[in-house]
Amino acid sequence: MVVDEITDGIRIAQLLSSEFDGREDPPLDSVTVVNADPDVEPTEDGALAYELEHEGDDDPFAEVFVHPDRVRIELAGDVEAVERKAAESDIRVRPKAVRLPRVLVFVESGAEVKRAVDAVVEAL
C-alpha cells in the first residue's frame, strides 16, 4: 500500500487555512485568516502567506510562513502553553528570542495540521 504524505509548503498552508476558516468550535469560531497572499511563493527563509486575527483584536496574533517543504507559524500570546501543547502533540516548536516573546511552530506534513491548530488555540 502506498501512503501519500503531503509535504508541500503551499498545500500545508492551504490545509491550515481551511482548518481556521472551517472550524466553528470555540475559540476557533473567532479566528479569521487575514492579509492572505494567494500568489505566495515558498522560499527557504519562509514567505508570509497570511496572518491570523482573533475577533475583537486589532493586530494579528500569528503569521503563517511558507517554506518549500513546511509551514512556520509565528505566534504571540501564551507562548509557554503553545510550546507545551506542541511538544505533547509531537510537533516541532521553538521559542523566538525577541522582546514580547514569540514561539515558532513548524508544520512539516498535512498529517500535523490538526495538531498544529490545537497548539495555536493555546495562544488564545
Secondary structure as GFF3:
##gff-version 3
##sequence-region A 1 124
A	DSSP	alpha_helix	9	22	.	.	.	ID=ss1
A	DSSP	three_ten_helix	28	30	.	.	.	ID=ss2
A	DSSP	beta_strand	31	34	.	.	.	ID=ss3
A	DSSP	beta_strand	47	54	.	.	.	ID=ss4
A	DSSP	beta_strand	62	66	.	.	.	ID=ss5
A	DSSP	beta_strand	71	75	.	.	.	ID=ss6
A	DSSP	alpha_helix	79	88	.	.	.	ID=ss7
A	DSSP	beta_strand	93	96	.	.	.	ID=ss8
A	DSSP	beta_strand	102	107	.	.	.	ID=ss9
A	DSSP	three_ten_helix	110	112	.	.	.	ID=ss10
A	DSSP	alpha_helix	113	121	.	.	.	ID=ss11
###
